[in-house]
Amino acid sequence: MKVFLSENKVLKAIFILIGVFFFMLLLSQKAMAQVSIISRDGNNLDEGLSKEDLRFTSPEKIKVIPITRPDTVDESDRDWFRGLYYFYTARLGFPDIPFHFVVASNGDVYAGNKGGDEQVISVEGEDQGVILIGYLADKDETNFSLSSFKGLEAIILEIANRNSIKPEKVEVGATEIVVNLEDRSVKLRSKDLFGSWNAGISDVVSSIQDDYKPTQKTYAIELLEVTSPEGDFLPGESAIVGLRIRNTGKFSIYQGTDGEILALTKNENDSRFFVNGVWASPKQPIIMEEGSIIRPGQERDFKFKLNISLFFGEQTETFKLTNTDGRVFSDTEFVVKITVGGIEQKVVEILATETGYLNVRASASGGANVTSKVNPGQRYILLEDSETGWYKIDLGDGNSGWIARQYARIVN
């Protein structure tokens, strides 16, 4: 049986096939848009010119900086990149090239500074958490070349996903070199960039919007060593616990982020060693100092303070390590053991109440003003017994108050 198709149907079928072909081609190009970065070794950079810089921070923004080719430079982009590295390090004394990555006009991507995304590059007028991408622009360019778009999109998307930087945090700008003649120092200063560059970066951002899928960060650590306080202590004194921790994960752990490491009482009850105003809560000591970081593979020593309270004899408490978002790190339990000596003053312990707390009043009367509250299980030095059913207790920091004697017991 012969089947005859009209000319219109044949043309329609051809157009459909062509459309499918280009759609599949587009998908394949999208799938292949994995960024290929030319390493520092691949560019034969002289590592002897760079210096170690141990300043790191959590990236929060991406900024593309066009670098216009001078009239005197007619070499290839790769040679120009090498020249920039030499200029910034050997001539200006920078510790490294002041870009995390550099994109050539043909779309090639070069690895910039040695420290990676988290390395701080100092630019006056910019926050520390900015990732700088240099763009090698020809002298007459006022926008990103078509051939550079693939490289720009790929590297920006990769950086954004692995650092959870939203596409709207991608922008374009400029820098200028500032020389201080008095102290002969050299620095970079941020400045605005106008014109078609802003439209160009908007096109790049629009193209990666649907593919923005931030990497879920999971953290892993190993507790290497615990240094417990030694000797006997008296109530009111303080002690220090030391911890040595290794970051065994793939991500840096920053203080002040979801990954921040905290200690937590094993049973998640309030600790007898709680330090008011220093711990995160009565059951959570803070161990990472403000601004501290532990990078992948790095070992660091941390410490936290204990307040020696009015519990006498050998006091033992078990802690575990967790992070701010509540995830407990496996195999990180440790025991703190303190020997607390007795004191001459009488000590009272608050008993259970119907409300779960006990009012502290300004005087030995049920009608007196309530000045604060204390909780069952807490202990205080007894200052005075009214003999009319009230105890006066020392609340610390020069404060005192009265509690109903029926809800307290003397423990020594």
C-alpha positions as CSV (number, residue, x, y, z in Angstrom):
1,M,0.0,0.0,0.0
2,K,1.4,3.3,-1.0
3,V,1.0,6.4,1.2
4,F,1.2,9.8,-0.3
5,L,1.8,12.9,1.8
6,S,0.9,16.4,0.8
7,E,3.7,18.9,0.4
8,N,2.4,20.9,3.4
9,K,2.5,17.8,5.6
10,V,6.0,16.9,4.5
11,L,7.2,20.4,5.2
12,K,5.5,20.3,8.6
13,A,7.2,17.1,9.5
14,I,10.5,18.5,8.5
15,F,10.1,21.5,10.6
16,I,9.1,19.4,13.6
17,L,12.2,17.2,13.1
18,I,14.4,20.3,12.9
19,G,12.7,21.7,16.0
20,V,13.3,18.5,17.9
21,F,16.9,18.4,16.7
22,F,17.7,21.9,17.9
23,F,15.8,21.3,21.2
24,M,17.9,18.2,21.8
25,L,21.0,20.1,20.8
26,L,20.1,22.8,23.3
27,L,19.6,20.3,26.0
28,S,22.9,18.6,25.3
29,Q,24.7,21.9,25.4
30,K,23.0,22.7,28.7
31,A,24.0,19.4,30.1
32,M,27.6,19.9,28.9
33,A,27.9,23.3,30.4
34,Q,30.2,22.1,33.0
35,V,32.9,24.6,33.7
36,S,36.4,23.6,32.8
37,I,38.9,25.7,34.8
38,I,42.5,26.1,33.7
39,S,44.6,25.7,36.8
40,R,47.4,27.9,38.0
41,D,49.8,25.1,37.1
42,G,48.2,25.0,33.6
43,N,49.0,28.6,33.3
44,N,52.6,28.2,34.6
45,L,52.2,30.9,37.2
46,D,55.3,31.5,39.3
47,E,54.1,30.5,42.7
48,G,57.2,32.1,44.3
49,L,55.6,35.5,43.7
50,S,52.5,34.8,45.8
51,K,52.3,34.8,49.6
52,E,50.2,32.8,52.0
53,D,47.1,34.7,53.2
54,L,45.1,33.0,55.9
55,R,42.1,35.3,55.9
56,F,38.9,33.4,55.0
57,T,35.2,34.2,55.2
58,S,31.8,32.8,54.0
59,P,31.0,34.0,50.5
60,E,27.9,36.1,50.1
61,K,28.1,37.8,46.8
62,I,29.6,37.5,43.3
63,K,31.0,40.5,41.4
64,V,32.3,40.4,37.9
65,I,35.0,43.0,37.2
66,P,35.8,43.8,33.5
67,I,39.5,44.5,33.0
68,T,40.1,46.5,29.8
69,R,43.0,45.5,27.7
70,P,45.6,48.4,27.4
71,D,46.6,49.6,24.0
72,T,50.1,48.3,24.6
73,V,49.0,44.7,25.2
74,D,48.5,42.7,22.0
75,E,49.3,39.2,23.4
76,S,46.8,36.3,23.9
77,D,44.4,36.3,26.8
78,R,46.4,33.6,28.6
79,D,49.6,35.6,28.3
80,W,47.7,38.7,29.4
81,F,46.4,36.8,32.5
82,R,50.0,35.8,33.3
83,G,51.0,39.4,33.0
84,L,48.3,40.5,35.3
85,Y,49.4,38.0,37.9
86,Y,53.0,39.3,37.7
87,F,51.9,42.9,37.8
88,Y,49.8,42.5,40.9
89,T,52.2,40.3,42.8
90,A,55.7,41.4,41.7
91,R,55.1,45.0,40.9
92,L,52.4,46.1,43.3
93,G,53.2,43.7,46.2
94,F,49.8,42.0,46.4
95,P,49.9,38.6,48.1
96,D,48.1,37.1,45.0
97,I,46.1,38.1,42.0
98,P,43.1,39.9,43.4
99,F,40.5,37.7,41.6
100,H,39.1,34.3,42.6
101,F,38.6,33.5,38.9
102,V,39.3,35.2,35.6
103,V,37.2,34.7,32.4
104,A,38.7,35.3,29.0
105,S,36.7,36.9,26.1
106,N,36.7,33.4,24.4
107,G,35.0,31.9,27.5
108,D,38.1,30.2,29.0
109,V,38.1,30.2,32.8
110,Y,41.3,30.6,34.7
111,A,41.8,29.8,38.4
112,G,42.7,33.0,40.3
113,N,43.9,33.2,43.8
114,K,45.3,30.2,45.7
115,G,42.8,30.2,48.5
116,G,39.6,29.5,46.5
117,D,36.1,30.9,47.0
118,E,36.5,31.7,50.7
119,Q,39.8,33.6,50.5
120,V,39.3,37.2,51.5
121,I,40.4,39.7,48.8
122,S,40.6,43.2,50.3
123,V,38.8,45.8,48.2
124,E,38.0,49.2,49.8
125,G,34.2,49.7,49.7
126,E,33.4,45.9,49.4
127,D,32.4,43.5,52.1
128,Q,34.8,40.7,52.7
129,G,32.4,38.0,51.5
130,V,32.5,38.9,47.8
131,I,33.8,36.5,45.2
132,L,35.6,38.5,42.4
133,I,35.6,37.3,38.8
134,G,37.8,39.2,36.5
135,Y,36.8,39.5,32.8
136,L,39.4,40.1,30.2
137,A,37.8,42.7,28.0
138,D,39.1,44.0,24.7
139,K,39.7,47.7,24.6
140,D,36.6,48.6,22.6
141,E,34.2,46.3,24.5
142,T,31.3,47.7,26.4
143,N,29.6,44.4,27.1
144,F,30.6,40.8,27.5
145,S,31.4,39.0,24.2
146,L,29.1,36.3,23.0
147,S,31.9,33.8,23.1
148,S,32.5,34.6,26.8
149,F,28.9,33.9,27.9
150,K,29.2,30.2,28.2
151,G,32.2,30.5,30.5
152,L,30.7,33.2,32.6
153,E,27.4,31.4,33.0
154,A,29.1,28.1,33.9
155,I,31.5,29.5,36.5
156,I,28.9,31.9,38.1
157,L,26.4,29.0,38.4
158,E,28.9,26.7,39.9
159,I,30.1,29.3,42.4
160,A,26.5,30.2,43.3
161,N,25.4,26.6,43.8
162,R,28.3,25.5,46.0
163,N,28.1,28.7,48.2
164,S,24.3,29.1,48.2
165,I,24.6,32.6,46.7
166,K,21.3,33.6,45.1
167,P,21.5,34.8,41.5
168,E,20.2,38.3,42.5
169,K,23.5,38.6,44.5
170,V,25.5,38.6,41.2
171,E,26.5,42.0,39.9
172,V,29.1,43.8,37.8
173,G,31.4,46.5,39.0
174,A,34.9,48.0,38.7
175,T,38.0,48.5,40.8
176,E,40.8,51.0,40.7
177,I,44.3,50.9,42.1
178,V,45.0,53.5,44.8
179,V,48.5,54.4,45.8
180,N,49.3,56.1,49.1
181,L,52.4,58.1,48.5
182,E,53.0,58.7,52.3
183,D,53.3,55.0,53.3
184,R,53.8,53.7,49.8
185,S,50.9,51.3,50.2
186,V,48.8,50.0,47.3
187,K,45.2,48.9,47.5
188,L,42.1,48.3,45.4
189,R,39.0,50.5,45.6
190,S,35.6,49.5,44.4
191,K,33.7,51.8,42.0
192,D,30.5,51.7,40.0
193,L,30.3,50.6,36.4
194,F,27.7,51.9,34.1
195,G,26.4,51.2,30.6
196,S,25.9,47.9,28.8
197,W,27.9,45.9,31.3
198,N,24.9,45.9,33.6
199,A,22.6,44.7,30.9
200,G,25.1,42.0,30.1
201,I,25.3,40.7,33.7
202,S,21.5,40.7,33.8
203,D,21.4,38.4,30.8
204,V,23.8,36.1,32.5
205,V,21.8,36.0,35.7
206,S,18.6,35.3,33.8
207,S,20.2,32.4,32.0
208,I,21.2,30.6,35.2
209,Q,18.1,31.4,37.3
210,D,16.4,28.1,36.6
211,D,19.5,26.1,37.2
212,Y,20.2,27.6,40.6
213,K,20.1,24.6,43.0
214,P,22.3,25.4,46.0
215,T,24.3,22.5,47.4
216,Q,23.0,21.2,50.7
217,K,25.9,21.6,53.1
218,T,26.6,18.8,55.5
219,Y,29.3,19.1,58.1
220,A,31.5,16.4,59.7
221,I,34.0,16.7,62.5
222,E,36.2,14.5,64.7
223,L,36.8,15.1,68.4
224,L,40.5,14.5,68.8
225,E,41.2,15.4,72.4
226,V,39.5,16.7,75.5
227,T,41.4,18.6,78.2
228,S,39.6,18.5,81.5
229,P,40.2,20.9,84.4
230,E,42.5,19.5,87.1
231,G,42.5,20.0,90.8
232,D,39.8,20.9,93.3
233,F,37.5,23.9,92.9
234,L,35.4,26.0,95.2
235,P,31.9,27.4,94.3
236,G,32.2,30.7,92.5
237,E,35.4,29.8,90.8
238,S,35.6,29.0,87.1
239,A,37.3,26.2,85.1
240,I,38.2,25.7,81.4
241,V,37.5,22.7,79.2
242,G,39.7,22.4,76.1
243,L,38.7,20.6,72.9
244,R,40.8,19.7,69.8
245,I,38.6,19.3,66.7
246,R,39.3,18.3,63.1
247,N,37.0,19.3,60.3
248,T,36.6,16.0,58.3
249,G,33.9,17.4,56.0
250,K,34.0,19.2,52.6
251,F,32.9,22.6,53.9
252,S,34.4,25.2,56.1
253,I,32.6,25.7,59.5
254,Y,32.1,29.3,60.4
255,Q,31.1,30.8,63.7
256,G,27.7,32.5,63.4
257,T,26.4,30.2,60.7
258,D,24.2,27.0,60.8
259,G,27.4,25.0,60.9
260,E,28.8,26.6,64.1
261,I,29.9,23.9,66.6
262,L,28.3,24.0,70.1
263,A,28.5,21.7,73.0
264,L,25.2,20.4,74.5
265,T,24.4,18.5,77.6
266,K,23.8,14.8,76.7
267,N,20.4,14.6,78.3
268,E,19.7,18.2,77.1
269,N,18.9,19.3,80.6
270,D,20.3,22.5,82.1
271,S,23.9,22.2,83.1
272,R,25.2,22.7,86.7
273,F,28.2,24.5,85.1
274,F,26.1,27.1,83.2
275,V,27.8,30.5,82.8
276,N,25.2,33.3,82.5
277,G,26.0,35.7,79.6
278,V,28.7,33.4,78.2
279,W,26.9,30.2,77.2
280,A,24.3,30.2,74.4
281,S,21.7,28.7,76.8
282,P,21.8,26.9,80.2
283,K,22.5,23.6,78.3
284,Q,24.7,24.9,75.5
285,P,28.3,26.2,75.9
286,I,29.6,28.3,73.1
287,I,33.0,26.9,71.9
288,M,33.8,28.9,68.8
289,E,35.1,32.4,69.3
290,E,33.6,35.2,67.3
291,G,34.9,35.2,63.7
292,S,36.6,31.8,64.0
293,I,36.7,29.3,61.2
294,I,37.7,25.6,60.9
295,R,38.5,24.7,57.3
296,P,38.3,21.2,55.7
297,G,41.1,19.1,57.0
298,Q,42.1,21.6,59.6
299,E,42.6,20.9,63.3
300,R,41.8,23.7,65.8
301,D,41.8,24.0,69.6
302,F,38.6,25.4,71.2
303,K,37.6,26.0,74.8
304,F,34.6,26.8,77.0
305,K,34.2,28.1,80.5
306,L,32.6,26.3,83.4
307,N,31.1,28.1,86.4
308,I,31.6,26.1,89.6
309,S,28.2,26.1,91.3
310,L,27.0,25.0,94.8
311,F,27.0,21.3,94.2
312,F,29.7,19.6,96.3
313,G,31.9,16.6,95.9
314,E,32.6,15.0,92.5
315,Q,30.4,16.5,89.8
316,T,30.2,14.7,86.4
317,E,28.4,15.9,83.3
318,T,28.4,14.4,79.8
319,F,28.3,16.7,76.7
320,K,28.0,16.1,73.0
321,L,28.9,18.3,70.0
322,T,26.2,19.7,67.8
323,N,25.8,22.6,65.4
324,T,23.4,25.6,65.4
325,D,20.8,23.8,63.2
326,G,20.5,21.0,65.8
327,R,22.4,18.2,64.1
328,V,24.4,16.2,66.6
329,F,27.9,15.1,65.4
330,S,28.5,11.4,65.9
331,D,31.1,10.0,68.3
332,T,31.6,13.4,70.0
333,E,30.5,12.7,73.5
334,F,32.8,13.7,76.3
335,V,32.7,13.7,80.1
336,V,33.6,16.7,82.3
337,K,34.5,15.7,85.9
338,I,35.0,18.4,88.6
339,T,35.7,18.0,92.4
340,V,34.0,20.8,94.3
341,G,35.0,21.5,97.9
342,G,32.6,22.5,100.7
343,I,32.0,26.0,102.1
344,E,31.1,27.3,105.5
345,Q,27.9,29.1,104.4
346,K,24.6,27.3,104.4
347,V,23.3,26.5,100.9
348,V,19.7,26.0,99.9
349,E,18.3,24.0,97.0
350,I,15.0,25.1,95.3
351,L,12.3,22.3,95.4
352,A,9.6,21.5,92.9
353,T,6.7,24.0,92.8
354,E,3.2,23.9,91.3
355,T,4.2,26.5,88.7
356,G,7.7,25.2,87.8
357,Y,9.4,28.2,89.3
358,L,9.6,30.1,92.6
359,N,9.1,33.8,93.0
360,V,11.8,35.9,94.7
361,R,10.4,38.8,96.7
362,A,11.8,42.1,97.9
363,S,11.0,41.3,101.5
364,A,9.9,38.4,103.7
365,S,6.2,38.7,102.9
366,G,3.8,37.1,100.4
367,G,2.6,40.6,99.5
368,A,6.1,42.0,98.7
369,N,7.1,42.8,95.1
370,V,8.4,40.0,92.9
371,T,11.9,40.9,91.9
372,S,12.9,37.7,90.0
373,K,12.3,34.0,89.7
374,V,14.4,30.9,90.5
375,N,13.9,27.3,89.3
376,P,13.7,23.9,91.0
377,G,17.1,22.3,91.4
378,Q,19.0,25.6,91.5
379,R,21.2,26.3,94.6
380,Y,21.9,29.5,96.4
381,I,23.9,30.7,99.5
382,L,21.5,31.3,102.5
383,L,22.0,34.8,103.8
384,E,19.2,34.9,106.5
385,D,16.4,32.8,108.0
386,S,13.5,35.0,109.0
387,E,12.1,32.3,111.3
388,T,8.7,33.2,109.9
389,G,8.8,31.0,106.8
390,W,11.2,32.9,104.6
391,Y,14.8,32.5,103.4
392,K,17.0,35.3,102.1
393,I,19.3,34.1,99.3
394,D,22.3,35.4,97.4
395,L,21.3,35.8,93.8
396,G,24.8,36.8,92.7
397,D,26.1,40.1,91.3
398,G,25.3,41.8,94.5
399,N,21.6,40.9,94.4
400,S,19.5,39.1,97.0
401,G,15.9,38.3,97.7
402,W,13.4,36.3,99.8
403,I,11.8,32.9,98.9
404,A,9.2,30.8,100.7
405,R,11.0,28.4,103.0
406,Q,8.6,25.5,102.3
407,Y,10.0,25.3,98.7
408,A,13.7,25.1,99.7
409,R,16.0,22.8,101.7
410,I,19.4,23.2,103.3
411,V,21.9,20.9,101.6
412,N,24.9,21.2,103.9
